[in-house]
Amino acid sequence: MEKTKVFKKEIGYIHNPDLISDFETLINSLPDYFFEEAASTTGKYHPKFSLGVGGLVRHTKVAVRLGYELLNNPCIGGKYTEREKDLMLIALTLHDGLKCGYPKEKYTKATHPLLVCDHIKAQKEQLNMKEEEVEFICHVISSHMGPWNTDYYTKEEILPKPKDKYQNFVHMCDYLASRKFLQVEFDSEDNIAD
């Protein structure tokens, strides 16, 4: 499978050419199951388009597209530099990259944001981006679950909540992409139909 081909359109949203090869490296590092799983392992928490085979990719594409559209609105995107925008779009693409853990488990791992962050940091030697940019991506991914940050059984907080405009933006895009009322059409290659 050509993993970067799946996200060709999203890679095209990146303005800074020096980030593209790093983005591709990170996409290629994602486990194969990411490209096959549904967004919700139980089917309860996501709209129909994100269920079934490839649903997690479709959910991710919607979150990224929402981010892209919002960041192109000067009233919203004007608060961020072009580099920050690119890094948030990269983060949105990777945010659920290890949703079922590694190795893959049957259900969503509650700590999957932290697992993805560890995974990204483990790729650091292969990346050209600065250490603070890797940290930025992990910073916004770590809190993407928003208020759903507790362990299912113990009810203890296991993930950070969004605290700044960057974390809030990434959480908002992921949250909106998971709303059941949302209806998005995809073409035969699972790209959002324009």
C-alpha positions as CSV (number, residue, x, y, z in Angstrom):
1,M,0.0,0.0,0.0
2,E,1.3,3.5,-0.9
3,K,0.3,5.2,2.4
4,T,1.3,8.7,1.2
5,K,-1.0,8.3,-1.8
6,V,-3.9,7.9,0.5
7,F,-3.2,11.4,1.9
8,K,-2.0,13.0,-1.3
9,K,-4.6,15.7,-1.1
10,E,-3.8,16.5,2.5
11,I,-0.1,16.6,1.8
12,G,-1.0,19.2,-0.9
13,Y,-2.4,21.5,1.9
14,I,1.1,22.0,3.3
15,H,2.6,25.4,2.4
16,N,6.1,24.9,3.7
17,P,7.9,22.5,1.2
18,D,10.5,21.5,3.8
19,L,7.8,19.9,5.9
20,I,6.4,17.7,3.2
21,S,9.1,14.9,3.3
22,D,8.8,14.8,7.1
23,F,5.0,14.6,6.7
24,E,5.4,11.7,4.3
25,T,7.9,9.9,6.6
26,L,5.4,10.1,9.4
27,I,2.5,8.9,7.3
28,N,4.6,6.0,6.1
29,S,5.4,5.1,9.7
30,L,1.8,4.5,10.6
31,P,0.7,0.9,11.1
32,D,-1.2,-0.8,8.3
33,Y,-4.3,-1.2,10.5
34,F,-4.8,2.6,10.6
35,F,-5.7,2.5,6.9
36,E,-8.2,-0.3,7.4
37,E,-10.0,0.3,10.7
38,A,-13.2,2.1,11.4
39,A,-13.0,5.4,13.4
40,S,-15.1,3.9,16.2
41,T,-14.3,0.3,17.2
42,T,-17.8,0.0,18.7
43,G,-19.6,2.0,16.1
44,K,-21.1,4.3,18.7
45,Y,-19.2,7.5,18.5
46,H,-18.7,8.6,14.9
47,P,-20.9,9.3,11.8
48,K,-21.7,6.7,9.2
49,F,-19.0,7.8,6.8
50,S,-16.4,6.9,9.3
51,L,-17.6,3.4,10.0
52,G,-16.5,0.2,8.2
53,V,-13.3,-0.5,6.4
54,G,-11.2,2.7,6.0
55,G,-13.5,4.7,8.3
56,L,-10.6,5.9,10.4
57,V,-8.9,7.4,7.3
58,R,-12.2,9.1,6.2
59,H,-12.6,10.5,9.8
60,T,-9.0,11.8,9.6
61,K,-9.6,13.3,6.2
62,V,-12.7,15.2,7.4
63,A,-10.8,16.5,10.5
64,V,-8.0,17.7,8.3
65,R,-10.4,19.3,5.7
66,L,-12.2,21.1,8.5
67,G,-8.9,22.4,9.8
68,Y,-7.8,23.4,6.3
69,E,-11.0,25.3,5.6
70,L,-11.0,27.0,9.0
71,L,-7.4,28.0,8.7
72,N,-8.0,29.6,5.3
73,N,-10.7,31.8,6.8
74,P,-8.7,35.0,7.8
75,C,-10.9,35.5,10.9
76,I,-9.8,32.2,12.2
77,G,-6.5,31.4,10.4
78,G,-5.1,34.9,10.9
79,K,-4.2,33.9,14.5
80,Y,-1.6,31.4,13.3
81,T,1.6,31.6,11.3
82,E,1.8,29.5,8.0
83,R,4.2,27.1,9.8
84,E,1.8,26.7,12.8
85,K,-1.0,26.0,10.3
86,D,1.0,23.3,8.5
87,L,2.1,21.7,11.8
88,M,-1.6,21.5,13.0
89,L,-2.7,19.9,9.7
90,I,0.1,17.4,10.1
91,A,-1.0,16.7,13.7
92,L,-4.6,16.3,12.6
93,T,-3.5,13.7,10.0
94,L,-1.6,11.7,12.6
95,H,-3.8,12.2,15.7
96,D,-5.4,8.8,15.6
97,G,-2.5,7.0,14.0
98,L,-2.2,4.4,16.9
99,K,-5.9,4.5,17.9
100,C,-5.9,0.7,18.6
101,G,-2.4,0.7,20.2
102,Y,0.7,-1.0,19.0
103,P,0.5,-3.8,18.5
104,K,-3.1,-3.5,17.5
105,E,-5.7,-4.3,20.1
106,K,-9.4,-4.9,19.5
107,Y,-10.7,-1.6,20.9
108,T,-9.6,2.0,21.0
109,K,-6.7,2.6,23.5
110,A,-7.7,5.5,25.8
111,T,-4.1,6.6,25.8
112,H,-3.7,6.6,22.0
113,P,-2.8,10.3,21.8
114,L,0.2,9.7,24.0
115,L,1.1,6.5,22.0
116,V,1.1,8.5,18.8
117,C,3.3,11.2,20.4
118,D,5.8,8.6,21.5
119,H,5.7,7.1,18.0
120,I,6.4,10.5,16.4
121,K,9.2,11.2,18.8
122,A,10.7,7.8,18.0
123,Q,10.9,8.9,14.3
124,K,12.8,12.1,15.2
125,E,16.1,10.9,13.8
126,Q,14.5,10.5,10.4
127,L,13.0,14.0,10.4
128,N,14.4,17.3,9.3
129,M,12.0,19.5,11.3
130,K,13.2,21.2,14.5
131,E,12.8,19.5,17.9
132,E,10.4,22.2,19.0
133,E,8.2,21.4,15.9
134,V,8.0,17.8,16.8
135,E,7.1,18.8,20.3
136,F,4.4,21.2,18.9
137,I,2.8,18.4,16.9
138,C,2.8,16.2,20.0
139,H,1.5,19.0,22.2
140,V,-1.6,19.4,20.1
141,I,-2.2,15.7,19.5
142,S,-1.9,14.9,23.2
143,S,-5.0,16.8,24.1
144,H,-7.1,16.1,21.0
145,M,-9.6,14.1,23.1
146,G,-10.7,17.2,25.0
147,P,-13.0,16.4,27.9
148,W,-12.9,12.7,27.2
149,N,-9.6,12.4,29.0
150,T,-10.2,9.9,31.7
151,D,-9.7,6.2,32.1
152,Y,-12.9,4.3,31.4
153,Y,-12.7,2.2,34.6
154,T,-10.8,4.3,37.2
155,K,-12.2,7.7,36.0
156,E,-8.7,9.1,36.6
157,E,-7.4,11.8,34.2
158,I,-4.9,10.1,31.8
159,L,-4.7,12.8,29.1
160,P,-4.3,16.5,29.2
161,K,-7.2,18.8,28.3
162,P,-6.6,21.6,25.7
163,K,-5.1,24.6,27.2
164,D,-4.1,26.9,24.4
165,K,-5.4,28.1,21.0
166,Y,-3.4,25.4,19.2
167,Q,-4.7,22.5,21.3
168,N,-8.2,23.9,21.2
169,F,-8.1,24.1,17.4
170,V,-7.0,20.5,16.9
171,H,-9.5,19.3,19.4
172,M,-12.3,21.3,17.7
173,C,-11.5,19.8,14.3
174,D,-11.4,16.3,15.6
175,Y,-14.6,16.9,17.6
176,L,-16.5,18.3,14.7
177,A,-15.4,15.4,12.4
178,S,-16.9,12.9,14.9
179,R,-20.4,14.4,15.1
180,K,-23.0,11.9,14.0
181,F,-25.1,14.5,12.2
182,L,-22.2,15.2,9.8
183,Q,-22.7,13.9,6.3
184,V,-19.7,14.0,4.0
185,E,-19.5,12.4,0.6
186,F,-16.4,10.7,-0.7
187,D,-15.3,9.7,-4.1
188,S,-14.1,6.2,-5.1
189,E,-10.6,6.9,-3.7
190,D,-12.0,8.1,-0.3
191,N,-11.2,11.7,-1.0
192,I,-13.8,14.2,0.1
193,A,-16.0,15.1,-2.9
194,D,-15.8,18.8,-3.7
